[in-house]
Amino acid sequence: MSTFQLDTSTSRAHPTPAPMRRLTVPAIRKRKQDGVTAEPIVMLTAYTARQAQLLDAHCDLLLVGDSLGQVIYGLPSSVPVTLEMMAAHGAAVVRGSYHAAVLVDMPFGAYEQSPEQAFASASRLLKETGCAGVKLEGGTAMAETVAFLVNRGIPVMGHVGLTPQAVNVLGGYNARGRSEAEAAKIVADAQALAEAGAFAIVAEGVVEPIAIEVTKAVPCPVIGIGASAQCDGQVLVTEDMLGMFERVPRFVKRYGEIAETISAAAARYAEEVRARSFPGPDQTYQPK
């Protein structure tokens, strides 16, 4: 068993022995016993090997989210993200981690057509990345697909409430569950996914009372994002949490202001280059 560490002198990755056994999907599932999760599950998104290295020790789960469409590629939504993108970034995150279980999002169009299509896409992701499982969006309509995958050895995390891949149907990114009918559907969707074998479920953008109801209604862990602290765990897009963007959703707490740090460093670099003060004696090679 090995992972990959970046050689800071060359920025190249080299296989090294993993210092510990990676968390497994069954271990994550068992964190919720008799409806109670004593230690909440920590999950963040990761898209690169170096990012995974920095987050890994602090997380139980690393999600290679299709949010990379917006965060990495500047796309208007996650809809254009391809299976090839997810496979490439998923492999990088697995290489950069050794502790957290890594999950990879199934992109829009890669699983909705049929359970067979979903299996082909999911098995490719597992083979090409080494990830522990996949995540897909949708509730009752996707239960058959979830069962199909789980019965064939592919761990699945579900996703209910605000499902970004369905933004064109939903008409935006507003919170879900405000009406009685919509609230009932979210709970029913979560129950259908749990019964189909999902080991965990993300509840996104759900009004808090419904998020709590969902958490109590299913035996598997419910990971909240814009939901409730009473969920069994939490997930955020790392770049949002770090303050990489000026505008972030209201449910995000900014734990850093990395954009300001990067901009300030680039400004200092540009100033020194223009003043010809960089590179200096410490950064150049002189004849012996």
C-alpha positions in Angstrom: 0.0 0.0 0.0 1.4 3.4 -1.0 0.5 6.9 -1.6 2.4 9.7 -3.4 4.3 12.5 -1.8 5.4 15.6 -3.6 9.1 16.3 -3.6 9.2 20.0 -2.7 12.6 20.4 -4.5 11.2 19.2 -7.8 7.4 19.3 -7.5 7.3 15.7 -8.7 5.3 12.9 -7.0 7.0 9.7 -5.8 5.4 6.6 -4.3 6.0 6.3 -0.5 4.7 3.8 2.0 1.4 4.9 3.4 1.8 5.6 7.2 -1.7 4.3 8.1 -4.7 2.3 6.8 -7.1 4.5 4.8 -10.6 4.9 6.2 -13.1 2.6 4.5 -16.7 3.1 3.4 -17.9 0.5 6.0 -16.1 2.4 8.7 -17.8 5.6 7.7 -21.2 3.9 7.6 -20.7 2.5 11.1 -20.1 5.9 12.5 -23.9 6.1 12.8 -25.2 3.6 15.3 -28.9 3.3 16.2 -29.5 6.7 14.6 -26.7 8.5 16.4 -23.3 9.7 15.1 -21.2 10.4 18.2 -18.4 11.9 16.2 -19.6 14.0 13.2 -18.1 13.1 9.8 -15.8 15.7 8.3 -15.8 16.1 4.5 -14.3 18.6 2.1 -13.8 18.8 -1.6 -10.4 18.3 -3.2 -9.4 18.5 -6.8 -5.6 18.2 -6.9 -2.9 16.1 -5.2 -1.4 19.0 -3.2 -4.8 20.1 -2.0 -5.5 16.5 -0.9 -2.2 16.4 1.0 -3.1 19.5 3.0 -6.7 18.4 3.8 -6.2 14.7 4.3 -5.2 14.5 7.9 -8.2 16.6 9.0 -10.9 14.8 7.0 -12.8 11.5 7.0 -13.9 11.9 3.4 -12.5 13.8 0.5 -15.0 14.5 -2.3 -13.8 15.1 -5.8 -16.9 17.1 -6.6 -18.2 18.0 -10.0 -18.1 21.6 -8.6 -14.6 21.5 -10.1 -16.4 22.7 -13.3 -16.9 26.1 -11.7 -13.9 26.1 -9.3 -11.2 24.8 -11.6 -12.5 25.3 -15.1 -14.6 28.5 -14.8 -17.7 26.8 -16.2 -21.1 28.3 -15.5 -22.4 25.1 -13.8 -21.4 21.5 -13.2 -23.5 20.3 -16.2 -20.6 20.4 -18.8 -18.3 18.4 -16.6 -17.1 15.2 -18.2 -16.2 11.7 -16.9 -12.7 12.3 -18.2 -12.3 15.4 -15.9 -13.6 13.5 -12.9 -11.2 10.6 -13.6 -8.2 12.8 -13.9 -8.8 14.8 -10.8 -10.0 11.8 -8.8 -6.7 10.0 -9.5 -4.7 13.1 -8.4 -6.6 13.3 -5.1 -6.1 9.6 -4.4 -2.4 10.0 -5.0 -2.2 12.9 -2.6 -4.0 11.3 0.3 -3.6 8.2 2.5 -6.1 8.7 5.4 -9.5 9.9 4.1 -11.8 7.8 2.0 -12.0 9.5 -1.5 -15.3 9.7 -3.3 -15.7 10.9 -6.9 -18.9 12.6 -8.2 -20.6 11.0 -11.2 -21.0 13.9 -13.7 -24.3 14.8 -15.4 -25.1 12.4 -18.2 -22.9 9.6 -17.0 -25.5 7.6 -15.0 -29.0 8.8 -15.5 -29.9 6.8 -18.7 -29.8 3.4 -17.1 -28.2 1.3 -14.3 -26.0 -0.3 -16.9 -24.7 3.1 -18.0 -24.1 4.1 -14.4 -22.2 0.9 -13.7 -19.9 1.5 -16.8 -19.2 5.0 -15.6 -18.7 4.1 -12.0 -16.5 1.1 -12.6 -14.3 3.3 -14.9 -13.9 5.9 -12.1 -13.0 3.2 -9.6 -10.5 1.6 -12.0 -8.8 4.8 -13.1 -8.7 6.6 -9.8 -8.6 4.1 -7.0 -11.3 5.9 -5.2 -13.5 4.3 -2.5 -16.8 5.0 -4.1 -19.0 7.4 -6.1 -21.6 10.0 -5.4 -24.7 10.6 -7.6 -27.6 13.0 -7.4 -31.3 12.2 -7.3 -33.7 10.4 -5.0 -36.4 7.9 -5.6 -35.8 8.0 -9.4 -32.2 6.9 -8.8 -32.9 4.2 -6.2 -32.8 1.4 -8.7 -29.5 2.6 -10.0 -28.0 2.8 -6.5 -29.1 -0.7 -5.7 -27.7 -1.9 -9.1 -24.3 -0.4 -8.3 -24.1 -1.5 -4.6 -25.1 -5.1 -5.5 -22.2 -5.1 -7.9 -19.6 -3.9 -5.5 -19.6 -0.1 -6.0 -20.2 2.0 -2.8 -22.6 4.9 -3.5 -23.2 8.1 -1.6 -26.6 9.7 -2.5 -27.5 13.4 -2.8 -30.9 15.0 -2.1 -32.4 18.4 -1.7 -30.7 21.0 -3.9 -29.1 18.9 -6.7 -26.8 21.2 -8.7 -26.9 19.0 -11.8 -30.6 19.6 -12.0 -30.2 23.4 -11.9 -32.0 23.8 -15.2 -35.1 22.0 -13.9 -34.9 23.6 -10.4 -34.5 27.1 -11.9 -31.7 28.1 -9.5 -29.9 27.3 -6.3 -32.5 28.3 -3.8 -33.1 26.3 -0.6 -35.4 23.3 -0.9 -38.1 21.9 1.4 -40.1 25.1 2.1 -43.4 23.6 0.9 -44.9 20.6 2.5 -44.9 18.6 -0.7 -41.2 19.4 -1.4 -40.3 18.6 2.2 -42.1 15.2 2.0 -40.3 14.4 -1.3 -36.9 15.1 0.2 -37.5 12.8 3.1 -38.9 10.1 0.8 -35.9 10.5 -1.6 -33.5 10.0 1.3 -35.4 6.9 2.5 -35.4 5.4 -0.9 -31.7 5.9 -1.3 -31.0 4.4 2.1 -33.1 1.4 1.3 -31.3 0.9 -2.0 -28.0 0.6 -0.1 -26.4 4.1 -0.2 -23.8 4.2 2.6 -24.3 7.9 3.2 -26.4 10.8 1.8 -25.6 14.5 1.2 -28.5 16.8 2.0 -27.8 20.1 0.3 -29.6 23.4 0.6 -32.4 22.0 2.7 -34.3 24.1 5.3 -33.1 23.1 8.7 -36.2 21.3 10.1 -36.3 19.1 7.1 -32.6 18.4 7.2 -33.0 17.2 10.8 -36.0 15.1 9.8 -34.0 13.5 7.0 -31.1 12.7 9.4 -33.5 11.0 11.8 -35.4 9.2 9.0 -32.5 7.1 7.6 -30.1 4.7 9.2 -27.0 5.9 7.2 -25.1 9.1 7.8 -26.5 12.3 6.4 -23.8 14.9 5.4 -25.2 18.4 5.4 -24.2 21.4 3.3 -26.5 24.3 3.9 -28.6 22.1 6.1 -28.1 21.7 9.9 -25.4 21.1 12.5 -27.6 18.2 13.6 -26.7 16.2 10.5 -24.2 13.4 10.9 -21.5 15.3 9.2 -20.7 18.4 7.1 -19.2 19.1 3.7 -18.1 22.4 2.0 -16.4 23.3 -1.2 -12.9 23.9 0.1 -12.3 27.0 -2.1 -15.4 28.6 -0.6 -14.3 27.8 2.9 -10.9 29.3 2.3 -12.2 32.5 0.8 -10.9 32.0 -2.7 -14.0 33.7 -4.2 -15.5 37.1 -3.5 -19.0 35.7 -3.3 -19.9 32.5 -1.5 -23.3 30.9 -0.6 -24.8 32.2 2.7 -24.3 28.7 4.3 -20.5 28.9 3.9 -18.3 30.1 6.8 -15.0 31.5 5.5 -12.2 30.1 7.5 -9.5 31.9 5.6 -8.9 34.7 3.0 -6.6 32.8 0.6 -7.5 35.0 -2.4 -6.1 38.0 -0.6 -2.9 36.2 0.3 -2.4 35.0 -3.3 -3.1 38.4 -4.8 -0.8 40.2 -2.3 2.1 37.7 -3.1 1.6 38.2 -6.8 1.7 41.9 -6.4 5.0 41.8 -4.4 6.5 39.5 -7.0 5.5 41.8 -9.9 6.9 44.8 -8.1 10.2 43.1 -7.5 10.5 41.9 -11.1 9.8 45.4 -12.4 12.3 46.8 -10.0 14.9 44.2 -11.0 15.3 43.2 -7.4 14.2 39.7 -8.1 16.0 37.4 -8.6 18.7 38.4 -6.1 21.9 36.8 -5.0 20.1 34.1 -3.1 18.1 33.0 -6.2 20.9 33.0 -8.8 23.9 30.8 -9.5 27.4 32.4 -9.5 30.6 31.0 -11.0 32.7 29.1 -8.5 
